[in-house]
Amino acid sequence: VKQSQLLGLKSQVNPHFLFNCLNSLSGLINESAEDAENFLNEMSKVYRYMLRNDEDFLVSLEKELQFIQLYYSLLRSRYGEGRELTRNVNERDKQCLLPPLSLQVVLENAFSQNTTQKTAPLKIMIYSNDRGEILIKNNVQRKAVTDAFDYEAGLDNLVSRYRLLNQRQLIITDNKNERIIKLPLINSEEAVSV
């Protein structure tokens, strides 16, 4: 039962991502064929990762970080330079595990709820701590209106995935200037009960 619930939650991530990418690609086709081709190449790499990990309940943090770099590259070509991403992750933590696309869900949430401008970029930092967690921190520059899609639903989905894996819960800390989301890292596949 838990396996089918986890698969159902994972399948909710992909369609929204693909829809956004296709809309961006459509806009780029009219602006620049070369940019559209580059975007499509990056998009195919990102989506390939998503499909490869569609059946896995856990992936290494190292794989997720590699994916996030591709994903961020895709976003830069889509939105320009209004976003900054920095990473500071302990080497030993890179072999720990987490649900696939966890970082993408958190980043998509930050991008969707905050304004981004070259003069006032959305700054996102991914780092690990000594308590077995990966933290994603962003400055808050709330949009007046967000898209119709409920981006908090993606975080709710992630909370449910951790719960189904019988893991510590993710923690969301909000204040006026920043949001920090702490994702527990999992030491081994044996640590989960599915």
Backbone bond lengths (Angstrom), bond angles and torsions (degrees), N, CA, C in turn:
res aa  C-N    CA-C-N  psi(-1)  N-CA   C-N-CA  omega(-1)  CA-C   N-CA-C  phi
1 V - - - 1.451 - - 1.529 110.96 -
2 K 1.340 116.85 -45.35 1.463 120.23 179.98 1.522 111.48 -61.69
3 Q 1.346 116.69 -38.93 1.460 119.80 179.79 1.515 111.28 -61.39
4 S 1.319 117.49 -44.16 1.469 119.66 -179.42 1.526 111.03 -68.80
5 Q 1.326 117.60 -33.95 1.468 120.12 175.99 1.521 110.69 -65.60
6 L 1.337 116.90 -43.21 1.462 120.48 178.57 1.521 111.20 -62.94
7 L 1.324 117.31 -43.19 1.472 120.41 178.63 1.525 110.99 -62.71
8 G 1.319 116.70 -39.15 1.462 120.30 177.96 1.516 112.18 -63.46
9 L 1.327 117.39 -42.02 1.468 121.15 178.41 1.516 111.32 -66.27
10 K 1.336 117.30 -39.78 1.465 120.46 -179.70 1.518 111.52 -65.19
11 S 1.321 117.24 -36.87 1.467 120.21 -176.52 1.524 112.45 -69.06
12 Q 1.325 118.22 -15.19 1.458 120.96 179.75 1.528 112.27 -75.16
13 V 1.323 118.76 -18.79 1.458 122.58 -175.91 1.532 111.60 -77.61
14 N 1.299 117.89 -46.08 1.462 122.62 -169.89 1.532 116.14 -62.37
15 P 1.327 121.16 -46.70 1.471 119.05 -175.86 1.526 113.88 -59.87
16 H 1.326 117.72 -39.75 1.456 120.41 -179.51 1.523 110.83 -65.27
17 F 1.312 116.51 -42.80 1.455 120.92 178.60 1.526 110.22 -60.17
18 L 1.317 116.88 -47.89 1.460 121.12 -178.32 1.527 110.69 -62.33
19 F 1.316 117.85 -41.99 1.463 122.21 178.97 1.533 110.98 -58.79
20 N 1.333 117.02 -46.70 1.471 120.43 179.48 1.526 111.52 -62.89
21 C 1.328 116.17 -42.07 1.466 119.75 -178.94 1.521 111.39 -65.19
22 L 1.315 117.21 -42.32 1.463 119.95 -179.89 1.532 111.22 -65.20
23 N 1.320 117.01 -36.83 1.471 120.04 175.53 1.527 110.77 -63.71
24 S 1.322 116.66 -42.39 1.464 120.43 178.75 1.520 111.22 -65.14
25 L 1.319 116.20 -42.87 1.458 121.01 178.98 1.523 110.77 -61.16
26 S 1.301 116.43 -41.03 1.463 121.19 178.38 1.528 110.79 -58.90
27 G 1.317 116.88 -43.50 1.465 120.75 178.27 1.520 112.24 -66.07
28 L 1.326 116.81 -38.79 1.462 120.28 -179.08 1.528 112.53 -69.40
29 I 1.310 117.32 -31.69 1.468 120.87 -179.85 1.527 110.15 -58.21
30 N 1.319 116.23 -40.13 1.466 120.52 179.64 1.529 112.57 -72.60
31 E 1.333 116.63 -29.02 1.463 120.46 -176.40 1.524 112.69 -86.01
32 S 1.337 116.48 -48.85 1.459 120.02 -174.42 1.526 109.86 -157.87
33 A 1.316 116.34 117.99 1.464 120.51 179.31 1.527 110.99 -62.34
34 E 1.336 117.12 -37.56 1.467 120.59 -179.54 1.524 110.76 -66.42
35 D 1.337 117.39 -44.44 1.467 120.30 177.52 1.526 110.63 -63.69
36 A 1.324 116.11 -38.56 1.466 120.18 178.85 1.524 110.80 -63.40
37 E 1.325 116.68 -41.25 1.461 120.52 179.04 1.527 110.93 -65.56
38 N 1.321 117.75 -43.31 1.466 121.32 177.07 1.522 111.20 -61.89
39 F 1.315 115.77 -43.20 1.462 121.13 178.80 1.530 110.11 -61.07
40 L 1.325 116.57 -44.44 1.454 120.93 -179.92 1.530 111.35 -62.74
41 N 1.328 117.60 -39.37 1.469 120.83 176.88 1.531 110.96 -62.21
42 E 1.329 116.71 -45.73 1.468 120.41 178.81 1.526 110.59 -65.52
43 M 1.316 115.75 -41.60 1.462 120.43 179.95 1.525 110.63 -61.14
44 S 1.324 117.59 -40.34 1.467 120.03 -179.38 1.531 110.81 -65.74
45 K 1.336 117.86 -37.48 1.470 120.91 177.51 1.532 110.28 -64.60
46 V 1.322 115.64 -43.86 1.461 120.46 -179.12 1.525 109.99 -65.00
47 Y 1.311 116.43 -46.81 1.466 118.96 -177.22 1.526 111.35 -68.38
48 R 1.328 117.14 -32.43 1.462 120.88 176.28 1.531 109.76 -59.99
49 Y 1.342 116.56 -43.36 1.465 119.96 177.11 1.521 110.51 -60.76
50 M 1.318 115.47 -43.35 1.461 119.67 -178.49 1.527 110.70 -61.57
51 L 1.313 117.19 -41.61 1.464 120.99 -179.45 1.530 111.74 -71.24
52 R 1.312 117.18 -40.21 1.469 120.63 -179.95 1.518 111.30 -62.00
53 N 1.302 116.95 -35.66 1.461 120.75 -176.34 1.518 112.95 -97.64
54 D 1.316 116.03 11.87 1.457 120.28 -176.93 1.525 112.83 -66.29
55 E 1.324 117.47 -26.90 1.454 120.26 -178.23 1.527 112.51 -99.18
56 D 1.320 117.55 -9.77 1.461 120.59 -179.92 1.517 110.68 -84.04
57 F 1.315 115.79 138.50 1.457 119.77 175.76 1.518 111.08 -84.58
58 L 1.353 116.03 -24.85 1.458 121.33 -179.15 1.525 109.92 -140.19
59 V 1.328 115.99 148.49 1.464 122.42 173.49 1.525 107.48 -136.39
60 S 1.324 116.25 162.77 1.464 119.11 179.47 1.528 109.86 -73.71
61 L 1.302 115.08 150.68 1.458 120.69 176.04 1.522 109.68 -60.13
62 E 1.323 117.10 -35.42 1.462 120.62 178.94 1.536 111.08 -59.45
63 K 1.330 117.33 -44.43 1.471 120.66 177.47 1.524 110.96 -63.96
64 E 1.317 115.92 -41.83 1.470 119.74 179.12 1.526 111.35 -62.20
65 L 1.325 116.80 -40.39 1.464 120.22 179.55 1.531 111.18 -66.70
66 Q 1.321 116.77 -38.91 1.469 120.12 175.97 1.523 110.16 -62.77
67 F 1.325 115.73 -42.97 1.461 120.41 177.95 1.528 110.87 -62.33
68 I 1.320 116.81 -43.10 1.465 120.57 -178.58 1.521 110.92 -62.39
69 Q 1.316 117.43 -34.67 1.462 119.76 177.35 1.532 110.31 -63.80
70 L 1.334 117.20 -42.93 1.471 121.55 175.35 1.526 110.59 -62.86
71 Y 1.310 115.61 -46.19 1.461 121.92 -178.82 1.530 110.56 -60.70
72 Y 1.340 115.94 -43.61 1.459 120.54 179.42 1.530 110.58 -64.25
73 S 1.308 116.83 -39.62 1.466 121.17 176.80 1.529 110.30 -59.90
74 L 1.306 115.64 -42.23 1.464 121.03 177.26 1.530 110.81 -61.79
75 L 1.311 116.48 -43.86 1.461 120.98 179.83 1.524 112.12 -65.78
76 R 1.321 117.25 -37.84 1.477 119.77 178.36 1.518 110.85 -63.11
77 S 1.333 116.90 -39.29 1.463 118.03 178.75 1.519 110.49 -72.12
78 R 1.315 117.17 -24.39 1.460 121.92 180.00 1.526 111.91 -82.15
79 Y 1.344 116.70 -39.78 1.461 120.77 -171.94 1.515 115.27 -118.16
80 G 1.306 118.90 -7.10 1.456 119.78 -179.30 1.509 112.63 87.75
81 E 1.312 115.64 -153.39 1.460 121.96 -169.96 1.522 114.90 -98.80
82 G 1.303 118.72 23.00 1.458 121.03 -178.40 1.512 114.24 -84.85
83 R 1.348 116.60 10.26 1.458 120.75 -178.62 1.522 109.74 -133.95
84 E 1.323 115.51 138.03 1.462 120.42 177.81 1.522 108.21 -124.03
85 L 1.320 115.64 132.56 1.456 121.38 179.62 1.523 109.11 -124.34
86 T 1.335 115.91 125.63 1.463 120.48 174.84 1.525 108.11 -124.71
87 R 1.329 114.66 152.18 1.461 120.24 -179.20 1.516 109.05 -132.32
88 N 1.322 115.40 140.17 1.459 122.05 176.14 1.531 107.23 -148.00
89 V 1.325 114.84 82.79 1.458 120.79 -173.70 1.527 109.35 -114.62
90 N 1.325 116.25 133.25 1.459 121.59 176.55 1.526 109.80 -61.35
91 E 1.322 116.73 136.57 1.469 121.40 -179.29 1.528 111.80 -57.04
92 R 1.328 117.27 -40.43 1.465 119.91 -177.11 1.531 111.58 -65.48
93 D 1.321 117.45 -26.50 1.464 120.66 -179.15 1.526 112.32 -76.87
94 K 1.311 117.63 -19.00 1.464 120.30 -175.88 1.524 113.08 -65.24
95 Q 1.331 117.20 -20.03 1.468 120.10 178.17 1.523 112.11 -89.54
96 C 1.322 117.45 -7.91 1.462 120.74 176.06 1.529 109.18 -70.64
97 L 1.314 115.60 168.30 1.457 121.41 -173.40 1.523 111.79 -116.73
98 L 1.321 114.95 160.11 1.455 122.84 172.97 1.531 107.56 -159.35
99 P 1.323 117.41 164.48 1.468 118.64 178.56 1.527 110.68 -61.88
100 P 1.344 117.84 141.49 1.461 120.12 -179.66 1.528 111.71 -59.59
101 L 1.314 115.23 143.95 1.466 124.75 176.94 1.525 113.32 69.10
102 S 1.331 116.97 15.04 1.466 120.09 177.77 1.521 111.53 -60.67
103 L 1.328 116.74 -47.26 1.464 119.73 -178.63 1.522 111.10 -66.10
104 Q 1.314 117.27 -36.87 1.468 121.30 179.28 1.525 110.72 -62.51
105 V 1.319 116.91 -41.68 1.471 121.11 178.90 1.527 110.20 -60.23
106 V 1.329 116.57 -45.12 1.464 120.96 -178.15 1.530 110.40 -67.07
107 L 1.326 117.17 -43.48 1.468 120.12 179.02 1.524 111.24 -64.79
108 E 1.316 117.22 -43.81 1.468 120.88 179.12 1.523 110.44 -59.24
109 N 1.333 115.96 -38.41 1.457 120.80 177.60 1.525 110.72 -62.69
110 A 1.325 116.74 -45.76 1.473 120.52 -179.79 1.525 110.60 -64.17
111 F 1.331 117.14 -43.48 1.460 121.21 -178.74 1.523 111.16 -64.38
112 S 1.314 116.62 -38.47 1.456 120.01 -174.69 1.522 113.14 -74.43
113 Q 1.326 117.20 -27.68 1.458 119.65 -174.11 1.521 114.60 -99.08
114 N 1.331 116.53 -7.41 1.463 119.46 -175.42 1.520 111.51 -123.95
115 T 1.310 115.53 148.81 1.460 119.86 175.98 1.521 109.51 -76.50
116 T 1.309 114.80 152.84 1.457 120.65 177.70 1.518 108.76 -134.17
117 Q 1.307 115.23 129.04 1.462 121.76 177.03 1.518 108.10 -142.96
118 K 1.311 115.13 151.94 1.463 118.75 178.46 1.526 110.99 -60.42
119 T 1.336 116.78 -36.81 1.464 121.18 -179.21 1.530 113.05 -79.82
120 A 1.340 117.24 -21.17 1.467 122.33 177.81 1.519 108.13 -138.34
121 P 1.343 116.99 74.77 1.467 119.92 -174.22 1.528 113.29 -69.86
122 L 1.317 113.96 152.58 1.451 120.82 169.62 1.526 105.78 -79.64
123 K 1.322 116.40 119.79 1.468 121.20 -176.47 1.526 109.05 -105.04
124 I 1.323 114.51 122.44 1.458 120.57 -179.40 1.521 108.28 -121.44
125 M 1.324 115.17 132.76 1.464 120.54 178.18 1.525 108.61 -124.01
126 I 1.333 115.73 130.23 1.465 122.01 175.30 1.523 106.56 -110.61
127 Y 1.329 116.35 123.28 1.460 119.78 -179.07 1.523 110.17 -150.25
128 S 1.327 115.60 161.91 1.456 119.82 178.23 1.525 109.56 -111.51
129 N 1.317 114.42 160.08 1.463 119.65 177.60 1.527 109.09 -121.57
130 D 1.312 117.04 -174.79 1.460 121.52 -178.49 1.526 112.62 -89.09
131 R 1.321 118.38 9.06 1.459 122.26 -179.29 1.529 112.36 -109.44
132 G 1.340 116.59 19.21 1.460 119.88 177.16 1.521 113.10 71.76
133 E 1.324 116.02 39.43 1.465 120.52 -179.69 1.525 109.74 -132.23
134 I 1.309 114.88 150.93 1.462 121.66 169.14 1.524 105.20 -108.01
135 L 1.321 116.55 132.35 1.457 121.37 -177.26 1.520 109.73 -114.23
136 I 1.311 115.66 139.98 1.458 122.11 176.15 1.525 106.04 -123.28
137 K 1.327 114.81 114.29 1.468 120.64 -176.55 1.519 109.03 -115.49
138 N 1.317 116.62 136.51 1.465 120.23 173.77 1.521 110.82 -137.83
139 N 1.337 114.45 149.67 1.456 118.69 172.94 1.530 107.71 -73.10
140 V 1.331 116.02 153.82 1.462 121.16 -176.95 1.522 109.41 -102.20
141 Q 1.325 115.34 122.92 1.469 124.03 175.84 1.519 106.13 -139.51
142 R 1.325 116.11 67.70 1.460 122.48 -169.87 1.520 113.40 -54.55
143 K 1.327 115.00 136.93 1.462 121.54 171.62 1.522 107.92 -74.22
144 A 1.310 115.56 149.28 1.461 119.64 176.58 1.523 109.88 -68.42
145 V 1.330 116.04 -40.13 1.457 121.86 179.70 1.522 107.30 -134.34
146 T 1.327 116.69 135.15 1.463 120.02 176.42 1.515 109.16 -104.05
147 D 1.318 116.38 167.30 1.454 121.94 178.06 1.520 110.15 -60.46
148 A 1.321 115.53 165.14 1.456 120.31 -178.35 1.531 112.44 -64.68
149 F 1.316 117.18 -29.87 1.459 120.10 -179.09 1.526 109.45 -65.58
150 D 1.305 116.78 136.63 1.463 121.59 -179.40 1.526 109.45 -84.09
151 Y 1.337 116.76 98.98 1.452 120.93 -176.73 1.521 112.35 -71.54
152 E 1.302 117.55 -23.31 1.458 119.02 175.23 1.523 110.09 -67.93
153 A 1.332 117.78 -23.34 1.460 121.11 177.12 1.520 110.63 -61.77
154 G 1.340 117.86 -34.17 1.453 120.82 176.60 1.517 111.36 -62.35
155 L 1.340 116.69 -40.44 1.467 120.05 176.80 1.527 110.81 -68.92
156 D 1.338 116.82 -39.46 1.463 119.96 176.40 1.529 110.29 -59.45
157 N 1.326 116.00 -41.27 1.448 122.20 177.44 1.533 110.04 -59.45
158 L 1.327 116.50 -45.05 1.466 121.33 -179.92 1.525 111.32 -64.55
159 V 1.324 117.03 -40.48 1.466 121.32 176.00 1.529 109.44 -58.44
160 S 1.322 116.35 -44.34 1.468 120.71 179.77 1.521 111.62 -64.48
161 R 1.321 117.03 -38.24 1.466 119.93 179.05 1.531 110.92 -63.02
162 Y 1.331 117.19 -43.75 1.466 119.78 177.45 1.532 110.72 -63.23
163 R 1.321 116.89 -41.09 1.459 120.67 -179.99 1.533 110.67 -62.21
164 L 1.344 116.74 -43.56 1.460 120.45 179.47 1.526 112.31 -66.59
165 L 1.322 117.19 -25.67 1.461 121.09 176.38 1.534 111.99 -85.11
166 N 1.342 116.38 2.97 1.469 123.15 -178.21 1.518 112.26 56.13
167 Q 1.331 116.26 46.95 1.459 122.38 -178.99 1.525 110.37 -113.98
168 R 1.331 114.30 167.35 1.463 119.01 172.43 1.518 108.22 -56.72
169 Q 1.282 116.50 149.90 1.460 121.12 -178.22 1.522 111.58 -81.21
170 L 1.312 115.35 152.29 1.458 118.44 172.80 1.519 108.36 -73.56
171 I 1.313 115.53 152.77 1.465 121.55 -176.60 1.522 108.52 -120.49
172 I 1.317 115.92 129.95 1.464 121.88 177.96 1.520 107.94 -112.71
173 T 1.330 115.46 122.85 1.460 121.19 178.23 1.527 107.99 -118.68
174 D 1.322 115.65 118.90 1.462 121.38 179.99 1.515 109.96 -114.98
175 N 1.317 115.99 140.61 1.455 120.73 164.84 1.530 107.20 -142.06
176 K 1.300 116.39 -174.72 1.471 120.50 -174.60 1.522 113.07 -61.37
177 N 1.331 117.48 -32.22 1.462 121.10 -172.32 1.521 115.69 -105.11
178 E 1.342 117.37 -21.17 1.459 118.25 -177.01 1.517 112.19 -153.66
179 R 1.326 113.85 160.82 1.462 122.16 173.43 1.523 106.64 -125.53
180 I 1.332 115.66 135.13 1.462 121.55 175.74 1.519 107.76 -125.48
181 I 1.325 115.18 128.18 1.456 120.89 175.66 1.521 107.63 -116.90
182 K 1.331 115.33 124.33 1.464 121.50 -179.99 1.525 108.51 -104.98
183 L 1.337 114.94 121.72 1.456 120.94 177.00 1.526 108.74 -106.55
184 P 1.325 118.25 124.45 1.462 119.92 176.32 1.526 110.67 -66.52
185 L 1.312 116.66 137.31 1.456 121.77 173.78 1.525 108.52 -91.78
186 I 1.313 115.78 147.16 1.466 122.09 -177.10 1.525 106.99 -110.07
187 N 1.336 115.89 129.51 1.458 119.56 -174.68 1.515 114.44 -74.07
188 S 1.335 118.09 -33.24 1.460 119.72 -179.49 1.522 109.70 -156.70
189 E 1.321 115.52 160.05 1.466 119.85 178.67 1.518 111.38 -64.17
190 E 1.329 116.83 -25.71 1.461 119.62 178.82 1.526 111.38 -68.06
191 A 1.333 117.27 -18.42 1.461 121.62 -177.60 1.526 112.23 -75.73
192 V 1.338 117.29 -11.08 1.466 120.25 179.99 1.507 109.80 -105.38
193 S 1.308 115.48 150.83 1.469 119.07 175.00 1.514 107.70 -120.62
194 V 1.316 114.51 109.14 1.468 120.53 179.44 1.513 108.19 -120.56
